Amino acid sequence: MTQSSDIETVGVGFYFEDMPLGRRFKTIGRTIAEPDITNFVNVTGMVEVLFTNIEFLEKESDFKRRIAPAVLTYSICEGLLNQATMQYTGFAFLHMEFNVLKPVFAGDTVHVVCEVIESRPSASRPNRGLIRTKNDIVNQHGDIVLSYTPLRMIKRRPVA
């Protein structure tokens, strides 16, 4: 019988060495559904009428239909990135700038286009690196709806 330590683990995230300056990739897409919005606003307490009252949206808002809070869209997209790029290798989220450019509506499908804009070894931890990316959240029409630039600490590849 094969020991579990002898079996390759798939799904491990990117190491520092896998993220050179200029590297670009995108995630899979994810549709923001009505239940996502309802659950998010209820669990966070963001129960303002902009997110909970369709009559208000139709009669008084500029949007006229159900919108998703920007932080919900950001959270879902961080999940897409975490699943694909940070398992076992991500250590810390240190900083970010965050810009909301357009609304995301119930039924929109979004993905993240990620580009490494800073990559440097950690000065204090030799087995870690610092990566800053420009993450554009893009909807199904090709519009950038949110943009943010997280700085993360990630693991360096083990030396054999």
C-alpha positions in Angstrom: 0.0 0.0 0.0 1.3 3.5 -0.9 1.8 5.9 2.0 -0.2 9.1 1.7 3.0 11.1 1.9 4.1 9.4 -1.3 1.1 10.7 -3.2 1.2 14.0 -5.0 -1.1 16.6 -3.6 -3.0 18.5 -6.3 -4.5 22.0 -5.8 -1.5 23.5 -4.0 -1.2 27.2 -4.5 1.5 29.2 -6.2 4.8 29.7 -4.5 6.7 33.0 -4.6 8.8 31.7 -7.5 5.7 31.0 -9.5 4.7 34.7 -9.4 7.3 36.7 -11.3 6.6 40.4 -12.1 4.2 40.6 -15.1 2.6 37.2 -14.7 -1.1 37.3 -15.7 -3.9 34.8 -15.3 -7.6 34.7 -14.8 -9.9 32.7 -12.6 -13.0 30.7 -13.6 -16.3 32.6 -13.6 -18.9 32.7 -10.9 -22.5 33.9 -11.2 -23.7 36.1 -8.4 -27.2 34.8 -7.6 -30.1 36.3 -5.6 -29.5 33.9 -2.7 -25.9 35.0 -2.5 -27.1 38.6 -2.0 -29.8 37.7 0.5 -27.5 35.5 2.6 -24.6 38.0 2.5 -26.7 41.0 3.6 -28.4 39.0 6.3 -25.2 37.5 7.7 -23.3 40.9 7.7 -26.2 43.1 8.8 -26.0 45.1 5.6 -29.8 45.2 5.4 -30.1 48.7 3.8 -32.9 49.1 1.3 -30.5 49.3 -1.6 -29.9 45.6 -1.1 -33.2 44.4 0.4 -36.1 46.3 -1.2 -37.0 45.7 -4.8 -39.8 48.3 -4.8 -37.3 50.9 -3.6 -34.8 49.9 -6.4 -37.5 50.0 -9.1 -39.0 53.4 -8.0 -36.2 55.4 -6.4 -32.7 54.1 -7.3 -30.7 54.6 -10.5 -30.3 50.8 -10.8 -33.9 49.5 -11.1 -32.8 46.0 -10.3 -31.2 43.9 -7.6 -27.5 44.9 -7.0 -24.8 43.0 -5.1 -22.8 44.8 -2.4 -19.3 45.4 -3.7 -17.8 43.6 -0.7 -19.9 40.5 -1.6 -18.5 40.5 -5.2 -15.0 41.0 -3.8 -15.4 38.2 -1.3 -16.6 35.7 -3.9 -13.7 36.6 -6.2 -11.2 36.3 -3.3 -12.6 32.8 -2.9 -12.0 32.0 -6.6 -8.4 33.2 -6.2 -7.9 31.3 -2.9 -9.1 28.1 -4.3 -6.9 28.3 -7.4 -3.7 30.0 -6.1 -3.2 30.1 -2.4 -3.9 26.6 -0.8 -1.0 25.8 1.5 1.1 28.7 0.2 -0.7 31.9 1.3 0.3 33.3 4.7 -1.0 36.8 5.1 -3.1 39.5 3.5 -1.2 42.7 4.3 -2.8 45.6 2.5 -4.9 46.7 -0.5 -6.4 49.6 -2.4 -10.0 49.0 -3.5 -12.0 50.7 -6.2 -15.6 50.2 -7.2 -16.1 51.0 -10.8 -19.6 49.7 -11.8 -22.4 47.9 -10.1 -22.8 44.1 -10.1 -26.3 42.8 -10.5 -28.0 39.6 -9.5 -27.3 37.2 -12.4 -24.0 38.7 -13.4 -21.1 36.4 -13.9 -17.7 37.6 -12.8 -14.1 36.4 -12.9 -10.8 37.9 -11.8 -7.9 38.9 -14.1 -4.8 39.0 -12.0 -1.4 40.6 -12.8 1.7 40.5 -10.6 2.8 44.2 -10.2 5.3 43.7 -7.3 7.4 40.7 -6.3 10.1 40.7 -3.7 11.6 38.4 -1.1 10.6 39.2 2.5 13.4 41.0 4.3 12.4 39.5 7.7 11.5 36.0 6.6 13.8 34.2 4.1 11.2 31.5 3.4 8.5 34.0 2.4 8.0 36.5 -0.4 5.8 39.5 -0.9 3.5 39.7 -3.9 1.3 42.6 -5.0 -1.2 42.0 -7.7 -3.6 44.1 -9.7 -6.9 42.2 -9.6 -9.6 43.3 -12.0 -13.0 41.8 -11.4 -14.7 41.5 -14.9 -18.3 40.8 -15.7 -19.8 38.8 -18.5 -19.8 41.9 -20.8 -16.1 42.4 -20.3 -16.5 45.4 -18.1 -14.2 45.9 -15.1 -16.5 46.3 -12.1 -14.0 46.3 -9.2 -10.3 46.7 -9.1 -8.0 46.1 -6.1 -4.3 45.6 -5.4 -3.6 43.2 -2.5 -0.2 42.7 -1.0 0.2 39.2 0.3 2.9 37.2 2.0 3.4 33.8 0.4 5.6 30.8 0.9 8.8 30.3 -1.1 9.4 27.0 -2.8 11.2 24.6 -0.5 14.9 24.0 -1.3 15.6 20.4 -2.0 
